[in-house]
Amino acid sequence: MIKGLKSEKEHLNLSLEESQKMKDQYKKKGDEMLKKYNGCFDELSLILQDKVGIDQIKKDRDERINALRDEFDYLNTKHDDLMKNYS
């Protein structure tokens, strides 16, 4: 009977060691995945910040272009009027 209990104890100890190794591997893998996830999240945050900056630059550029077009149209109209009046 003692032999059987010792054998069972040895079996349980081996099972425990395997379980602990698996737990450690799982934790290590989980930490690696978390590190990758955080790296991707940080990269995405930088990309989104750059996109916001680019969108603002594009908006400012479009506003300047529209203002210059309006000014150009106004000057062309004024030029055409002056040409009609002084021809």
The first five atom37 places (N, CA, C, CB, O) and aatype in JSON, in Angstrom:
{
  "aatype": [12, 9, 11, 7, 10, 11, 15, 6, 11, 6, 8, 10, 2, 10, 15, 10, 6, 6, 15, 5, 11, 12, 11, 3, 5, 18, 11, 11, 11, 7, 3, 6, 12, 10, 11, 11, 18, 2, 7, 4, 13, 3, 6, 10, 15, 10, 9, 10, 5, 3, 11, 19, 7, 9, 3, 5, 9, 11, 11, 3, 1, 3, 6, 1, 9, 2, 0, 10, 1, 3, 6, 13, 3, 18, 10, 2, 16, 11, 8, 3, 3, 10, 12, 11, 2, 18, 15],
  "atom_mask": [
    [1, 1, 1, 1, 1],
    [1, 1, 1, 1, 1],
    [1, 1, 1, 1, 1],
    [1, 1, 1, 0, 1],
    [1, 1, 1, 1, 1],
    [1, 1, 1, 1, 1],
    [1, 1, 1, 1, 1],
    [1, 1, 1, 1, 1],
    [1, 1, 1, 1, 1],
    [1, 1, 1, 1, 1],
    [1, 1, 1, 1, 1],
    [1, 1, 1, 1, 1],
    [1, 1, 1, 1, 1],
    [1, 1, 1, 1, 1],
    [1, 1, 1, 1, 1],
    [1, 1, 1, 1, 1],
    [1, 1, 1, 1, 1],
    [1, 1, 1, 1, 1],
    [1, 1, 1, 1, 1],
    [1, 1, 1, 1, 1],
    [1, 1, 1, 1, 1],
    [1, 1, 1, 1, 1],
    [1, 1, 1, 1, 1],
    [1, 1, 1, 1, 1],
    [1, 1, 1, 1, 1],
    [1, 1, 1, 1, 1],
    [1, 1, 1, 1, 1],
    [1, 1, 1, 1, 1],
    [1, 1, 1, 1, 1],
    [1, 1, 1, 0, 1],
    [1, 1, 1, 1, 1],
    [1, 1, 1, 1, 1],
    [1, 1, 1, 1, 1],
    [1, 1, 1, 1, 1],
    [1, 1, 1, 1, 1],
    [1, 1, 1, 1, 1],
    [1, 1, 1, 1, 1],
    [1, 1, 1, 1, 1],
    [1, 1, 1, 0, 1],
    [1, 1, 1, 1, 1],
    [1, 1, 1, 1, 1],
    [1, 1, 1, 1, 1],
    [1, 1, 1, 1, 1],
    [1, 1, 1, 1, 1],
    [1, 1, 1, 1, 1],
    [1, 1, 1, 1, 1],
    [1, 1, 1, 1, 1],
    [1, 1, 1, 1, 1],
    [1, 1, 1, 1, 1],
    [1, 1, 1, 1, 1],
    [1, 1, 1, 1, 1],
    [1, 1, 1, 1, 1],
    [1, 1, 1, 0, 1],
    [1, 1, 1, 1, 1],
    [1, 1, 1, 1, 1],
    [1, 1, 1, 1, 1],
    [1, 1, 1, 1, 1],
    [1, 1, 1, 1, 1],
    [1, 1, 1, 1, 1],
    [1, 1, 1, 1, 1],
    [1, 1, 1, 1, 1],
    [1, 1, 1, 1, 1],
    [1, 1, 1, 1, 1],
    [1, 1, 1, 1, 1],
    [1, 1, 1, 1, 1],
    [1, 1, 1, 1, 1],
    [1, 1, 1, 1, 1],
    [1, 1, 1, 1, 1],
    [1, 1, 1, 1, 1],
    [1, 1, 1, 1, 1],
    [1, 1, 1, 1, 1],
    [1, 1, 1, 1, 1],
    [1, 1, 1, 1, 1],
    [1, 1, 1, 1, 1],
    [1, 1, 1, 1, 1],
    [1, 1, 1, 1, 1],
    [1, 1, 1, 1, 1],
    [1, 1, 1, 1, 1],
    [1, 1, 1, 1, 1],
    [1, 1, 1, 1, 1],
    [1, 1, 1, 1, 1],
    [1, 1, 1, 1, 1],
    [1, 1, 1, 1, 1],
    [1, 1, 1, 1, 1],
    [1, 1, 1, 1, 1],
    [1, 1, 1, 1, 1],
    [1, 1, 1, 1, 1]
  ],
  "atom_positions": [
    [[0.82, -1.19, 0.0], [0.0, 0.0, 0.0], [0.87, 1.26, 0.0], [-0.94, 0.0, 1.21], [0.58, 2.2, -0.74]],
    [[1.92, 1.28, 0.82], [2.82, 2.44, 0.88], [3.49, 2.63, -0.47], [3.88, 2.27, 1.99], [3.69, 3.75, -0.94]],
    [[3.84, 1.5, -1.1], [4.47, 1.56, -2.4], [3.53, 2.22, -3.42], [4.87, 0.16, -2.87], [3.95, 3.05, -4.23]],
    [[2.28, 1.85, -3.35], [1.27, 2.42, -4.25], [1.09, 3.92, -4.01], [0.0, 0.0, 0.0], [0.98, 4.69, -4.96]],
    [[1.07, 4.31, -2.73], [0.93, 5.74, -2.41], [2.15, 6.54, -2.87], [0.73, 5.93, -0.9], [2.02, 7.65, -3.37]],
    [[3.35, 5.96, -2.69], [4.58, 6.62, -3.15], [4.57, 6.77, -4.66], [5.83, 5.83, -2.71], [4.97, 7.8, -5.21]],
    [[4.1, 5.72, -5.33], [4.03, 5.76, -6.79], [3.03, 6.83, -7.23], [3.62, 4.38, -7.35], [3.28, 7.58, -8.18]],
    [[1.89, 6.9, -6.54], [0.89, 7.91, -6.89], [1.42, 9.32, -6.6], [-0.42, 7.66, -6.09], [1.2, 10.25, -7.38]],
    [[2.13, 9.45, -5.48], [2.72, 10.75, -5.13], [3.72, 11.17, -6.2], [3.4, 10.71, -3.73], [3.74, 12.32, -6.63]],
    [[4.56, 10.23, -6.63], [5.56, 10.52, -7.67], [4.86, 10.93, -8.97], [6.47, 9.29, -7.91], [5.27, 11.87, -9.64]],
    [[3.81, 10.21, -9.29], [3.04, 10.53, -10.5], [2.43, 11.93, -10.39], [1.93, 9.48, -10.73], [2.48, 12.71, -11.34]],
    [[1.86, 12.25, -9.24], [1.26, 13.58, -9.03], [2.33, 14.68, -9.08], [0.52, 13.63, -7.68], [2.09, 15.75, -9.63]],
    [[3.52, 14.4, -8.52], [4.6, 15.39, -8.57], [5.04, 15.65, -10.02], [5.81, 14.9, -7.74], [5.26, 16.79, -10.4]],
    [[5.15, 14.57, -10.81], [5.51, 14.73, -12.22], [4.43, 15.52, -12.97], [5.71, 13.36, -12.88], [4.72, 16.39, -13.79]],
    [[3.2, 15.19, -12.67], [2.08, 15.9, -13.29], [2.1, 17.38, -12.9], [0.74, 15.27, -12.87], [1.84, 18.25, -13.73]],
    [[2.41, 17.66, -11.64], [2.51, 19.04, -11.15], [3.63, 19.78, -11.86], [2.74, 19.06, -9.63], [3.45, 20.93, -12.28]],
    [[4.77, 19.14, -12.0], [5.91, 19.77, -12.7], [5.54, 20.1, -14.15], [7.15, 18.85, -12.65], [5.85, 21.18, -14.65]],
    [[4.89, 19.15, -14.81], [4.47, 19.39, -16.19], [3.48, 20.54, -16.27], [3.85, 18.12, -16.79], [3.55, 21.38, -17.16]],
    [[2.55, 20.56, -15.32], [1.56, 21.64, -15.28], [2.24, 22.99, -15.05], [0.51, 21.38, -14.18], [1.88, 23.99, -15.67]],
    [[3.24, 23.02, -14.16], [3.95, 24.27, -13.9], [4.74, 24.71, -15.12], [4.9, 24.1, -12.69], [4.8, 25.91, -15.43]],
    [[5.36, 23.76, -15.82], [6.09, 24.11, -17.04], [5.14, 24.66, -18.1], [6.84, 22.88, -17.6], [5.44, 25.65, -18.78]],
    [[3.99, 24.01, -18.23], [2.99, 24.5, -19.19], [2.5, 25.89, -18.81], [1.81, 23.52, -19.28], [2.31, 26.75, -19.67]],
    [[2.3, 26.1, -17.51], [1.85, 27.42, -17.03], [2.91, 28.48, -17.35], [1.55, 27.38, -15.51], [2.59, 29.58, -17.8]],
    [[4.17, 28.13, -17.1], [5.26, 29.07, -17.39], [5.35, 29.37, -18.88], [6.59, 28.51, -16.88], [5.56, 30.52, -19.27]],
    [[5.19, 28.33, -19.71], [5.22, 28.55, -21.16], [4.05, 29.43, -21.58], [5.17, 27.2, -21.91], [4.22, 30.34, -22.4]],
    [[2.88, 29.17, -21.04], [1.69, 29.96, -21.35], [1.89, 31.41, -20.94], [0.45, 29.37, -20.66], [1.54, 32.33, -21.68]],
    [[2.45, 31.61, -19.75], [2.71, 32.97, -19.26], [3.72, 33.67, -20.16], [3.21, 32.95, -17.8], [3.54, 34.84, -20.51]],
    [[4.78, 32.97, -20.53], [5.8, 33.55, -21.4], [5.19, 33.93, -22.75], [6.97, 32.56, -21.59], [5.44, 35.02, -23.27]],
    [[4.4, 33.03, -23.31], [3.75, 33.3, -24.59], [2.78, 34.47, -24.47], [3.02, 32.04, -25.1], [2.71, 35.33, -25.34]],
    [[2.04, 34.49, -23.37], [1.11, 35.6, -23.12], [1.84, 36.93, -23.02], [0.0, 0.0, 0.0], [1.39, 37.93, -23.56]],
    [[2.98, 36.94, -22.33], [3.78, 38.16, -22.2], [4.31, 38.62, -23.55], [4.94, 37.94, -21.22], [4.33, 39.81, -23.85]],
    [[4.75, 37.64, -24.37], [5.24, 37.98, -25.71], [4.12, 38.59, -26.56], [5.82, 36.73, -26.41], [4.33, 39.59, -27.25]],
    [[2.94, 37.99, -26.49], [1.81, 38.49, -27.26], [1.39, 39.89, -26.78], [0.61, 37.52, -27.17], [1.06, 40.76, -27.58]],
    [[1.42, 40.09, -25.48], [1.09, 41.4, -24.93], [2.09, 42.45, -25.39], [1.05, 41.35, -23.39], [1.71, 43.58, -25.72]],
    [[3.35, 42.08, -25.41], [4.4, 42.99, -25.87], [4.18, 43.34, -27.35], [5.8, 42.35, -25.67], [4.29, 44.5, -27.74]],
    [[3.87, 42.33, -28.17], [3.58, 42.58, -29.59], [2.35, 43.47, -29.74], [3.38, 41.25, -30.34], [2.35, 44.41, -30.54]],
    [[1.31, 43.17, -28.98], [0.08, 43.95, -29.04], [0.35, 45.41, -28.67], [-0.99, 43.36, -28.1], [-0.11, 46.32, -29.36]],
    [[1.09, 45.62, -27.6], [1.41, 46.99, -27.18], [2.24, 47.71, -28.23], [2.15, 46.97, -25.84], [2.04, 48.9, -28.48]],
    [[3.18, 46.98, -28.86], [3.97, 47.57, -29.93], [3.1, 47.98, -31.1], [0.0, 0.0, 0.0], [3.27, 49.06, -31.66]],
    [[2.17, 47.11, -31.48], [1.24, 47.43, -32.58], [0.36, 48.61, -32.21], [0.37, 46.2, -32.94], [0.1, 49.49, -33.03]],
    [[-0.11, 48.62, -30.98], [-0.97, 49.71, -30.52], [-0.22, 51.04, -30.55], [-1.5, 49.43, -29.1], [-0.76, 52.06, -30.98]],
    [[1.03, 51.03, -30.09], [1.84, 52.25, -30.12], [2.07, 52.73, -31.54], [3.18, 52.02, -29.42], [1.98, 53.92, -31.83]],
    [[2.36, 51.78, -32.44], [2.58, 52.13, -33.85], [1.31, 52.7, -34.46], [3.05, 50.9, -34.65], [1.36, 53.69, -35.2]],
    [[0.17, 52.09, -34.16], [-1.1, 52.59, -34.66], [-1.38, 54.0, -34.14], [-2.25, 51.65, -34.26], [-1.85, 54.86, -34.89]],
    [[-1.08, 54.24, -32.88], [-1.28, 55.58, -32.31], [-0.45, 56.61, -33.05], [-0.93, 55.59, -30.82], [-0.95, 57.7, -33.33]],
    [[0.8, 56.29, -33.35], [1.65, 57.22, -34.1], [1.11, 57.46, -35.5], [3.08, 56.68, -34.18], [1.1, 58.59, -35.99]],
    [[0.65, 56.4, -36.14], [0.1, 56.53, -37.49], [-1.14, 57.42, -37.46], [-0.25, 55.15, -38.08], [-1.31, 58.28, -38.33]],
    [[-2.0, 57.22, -36.48], [-3.22, 58.04, -36.39], [-2.88, 59.5, -36.09], [-4.15, 57.49, -35.3], [-3.54, 60.4, -36.61]],
    [[-1.87, 59.73, -35.27], [-1.44, 61.11, -35.01], [-0.92, 61.76, -36.29], [-0.35, 61.15, -33.91], [-1.23, 62.91, -36.58]],
    [[-0.12, 61.0, -37.05], [0.39, 61.51, -38.32], [-0.76, 61.8, -39.28], [1.37, 60.52, -38.95], [-0.74, 62.81, -39.99]],
    [[-1.76, 60.92, -39.3], [-2.9, 61.11, -40.19], [-3.65, 62.39, -39.83], [-3.85, 59.9, -40.13], [-4.05, 63.14, -40.72]],
    [[-3.85, 62.62, -38.54], [-4.53, 63.85, -38.11], [-3.73, 65.07, -38.57], [-4.71, 63.86, -36.57], [-4.31, 66.04, -39.06]],
    [[-2.43, 65.01, -38.42], [-1.58, 66.12, -38.87], [-1.66, 66.32, -40.36], [0.0, 0.0, 0.0], [-1.76, 67.45, -40.84]],
    [[-1.63, 65.23, -41.11], [-1.73, 65.32, -42.57], [-3.08, 65.87, -42.99], [-1.5, 63.94, -43.21], [-3.17, 66.71, -43.89]],
    [[-4.14, 65.4, -42.34], [-5.48, 65.91, -42.67], [-5.57, 67.41, -42.4], [-6.55, 65.16, -41.86], [-6.21, 68.13, -43.17]],
    [[-4.95, 67.87, -41.32], [-4.98, 69.31, -41.02], [-4.2, 70.09, -42.08], [-4.38, 69.58, -39.61], [-4.63, 71.15, -42.51]],
    [[-3.05, 69.56, -42.48], [-2.25, 70.21, -43.53], [-3.04, 70.29, -44.83], [-0.92, 69.45, -43.76], [-3.04, 71.32, -45.5]],
    [[-3.73, 69.19, -45.17], [-4.53, 69.16, -46.4], [-5.67, 70.17, -46.31], [-5.09, 67.75, -46.65], [-5.98, 70.86, -47.29]],
    [[-6.3, 70.26, -45.15], [-7.4, 71.2, -44.97], [-6.9, 72.64, -45.14], [-8.06, 71.03, -43.56], [-7.52, 73.44, -45.84]],
    [[-5.77, 72.95, -44.51], [-5.2, 74.3, -44.64], [-4.82, 74.59, -46.08], [-3.96, 74.44, -43.74], [-5.07, 75.69, -46.58]],
    [[-4.23, 73.61, -46.76], [-3.84, 73.78, -48.16], [-5.06, 74.04, -49.03], [-3.08, 72.54, -48.66], [-5.05, 74.94, -49.87]],
    [[-6.11, 73.26, -48.83], [-7.33, 73.44, -49.63], [-7.96, 74.81, -49.39], [-8.34, 72.33, -49.31], [-8.47, 75.44, -50.31]],
    [[-7.92, 75.26, -48.14], [-8.46, 76.59, -47.84], [-7.65, 77.67, -48.55], [-8.47, 76.84, -46.32], [-8.22, 78.62, -49.09]],
    [[-6.33, 77.54, -48.54], [-5.48, 78.52, -49.24], [-5.73, 78.49, -50.74], [-3.99, 78.26, -48.94], [-5.8, 79.53, -51.39]],
    [[-5.86, 77.28, -51.29], [-6.11, 77.15, -52.73], [-7.44, 77.8, -53.09], [-6.12, 75.66, -53.15], [-7.53, 78.54, -54.07]],
    [[-8.46, 77.54, -52.3], [-9.78, 78.14, -52.58], [-9.72, 79.66, -52.47], [-10.83, 77.58, -51.61], [-10.33, 80.36, -53.27]],
    [[-9.01, 80.16, -51.48], [-8.87, 81.62, -51.32], [-8.14, 82.21, -52.53], [-8.12, 81.97, -50.01], [-8.53, 83.25, -53.04]],
    [[-7.08, 81.54, -52.98], [-6.34, 82.03, -54.15], [-7.19, 81.95, -55.42], [-5.05, 81.22, -54.32], [-7.1, 82.83, -56.27]],
    [[-7.99, 80.91, -55.55], [-8.9, 80.8, -56.71], [-9.91, 81.93, -56.71], [-9.63, 79.44, -56.72], [-10.19, 82.55, -57.74]],
    [[-10.47, 82.2, -55.52], [-11.44, 83.31, -55.42], [-10.78, 84.63, -55.8], [-12.02, 83.39, -53.99], [-11.34, 85.43, -56.54]],
    [[-9.58, 84.85, -55.28], [-8.85, 86.08, -55.59], [-8.54, 86.15, -57.09], [-7.55, 86.16, -54.77], [-8.67, 87.21, -57.7]],
    [[-8.13, 85.04, -57.68], [-7.82, 84.98, -59.1], [-9.07, 85.28, -59.93], [-7.25, 83.6, -59.48], [-9.02, 86.06, -60.89]],
    [[-10.2, 84.66, -59.55], [-11.45, 84.92, -60.26], [-11.84, 86.39, -60.15], [-12.58, 84.03, -59.73], [-12.27, 86.99, -61.13]],
    [[-11.7, 86.96, -58.96], [-12.03, 88.37, -58.75], [-11.13, 89.26, -59.62], [-11.87, 88.75, -57.26], [-11.62, 90.19, -60.27]],
    [[-9.84, 88.97, -59.63], [-8.92, 89.78, -60.43], [-9.18, 89.61, -61.92], [-7.48, 89.4, -60.11], [-9.08, 90.58, -62.67]],
    [[-9.51, 88.42, -62.36], [-9.85, 88.2, -63.78], [-11.09, 88.98, -64.16], [-10.06, 86.7, -64.07], [-11.15, 89.61, -65.21]],
    [[-12.1, 88.94, -63.29], [-13.33, 89.7, -63.55], [-13.03, 91.19, -63.6], [-14.4, 89.4, -62.47], [-13.51, 91.9, -64.49]],
    [[-12.24, 91.65, -62.66], [-11.88, 93.08, -62.63], [-11.09, 93.44, -63.89], [-11.06, 93.42, -61.35], [-11.31, 94.5, -64.48]],
    [[-10.17, 92.59, -64.31], [-9.39, 92.82, -65.51], [-10.29, 92.88, -66.74], [-8.33, 91.73, -65.68], [-10.14, 93.76, -67.59]],
    [[-11.23, 91.92, -66.83], [-12.16, 91.92, -67.96], [-13.0, 93.19, -67.98], [-13.07, 90.68, -67.9], [-13.23, 93.76, -69.05]],
    [[-13.46, 93.63, -66.81], [-14.25, 94.87, -66.74], [-13.42, 96.06, -67.18], [-14.78, 95.1, -65.31], [-13.91, 96.91, -67.92]],
    [[-12.19, 96.14, -66.74], [-11.33, 97.26, -67.13], [-11.04, 97.23, -68.63], [-10.01, 97.22, -66.34], [-11.0, 98.28, -69.28]],
    [[-10.84, 96.04, -69.16], [-10.59, 95.92, -70.6], [-11.81, 96.38, -71.4], [-10.22, 94.47, -70.97], [-11.65, 97.01, -72.45]],
    [[-13.02, 96.07, -70.93], [-14.24, 96.5, -71.63], [-14.4, 98.02, -71.55], [-15.49, 95.8, -71.02], [-14.75, 98.67, -72.53]],
    [[-14.13, 98.55, -70.37], [-14.33, 99.98, -70.17], [-13.29, 100.83, -70.92], [-14.27, 100.31, -68.69], [-13.61, 101.94, -71.34]],
    [[-12.09, 100.35, -71.1], [-11.05, 101.15, -71.7], [-10.68, 100.7, -73.11], [-9.84, 101.14, -70.83], [-9.63, 101.09, -73.63]],
    [[-11.51, 99.88, -73.72], [-11.21, 99.48, -75.09], [-11.88, 100.37, -76.09], [-11.61, 98.06, -75.33], [-11.72, 100.17, -77.3]]
  ]
}
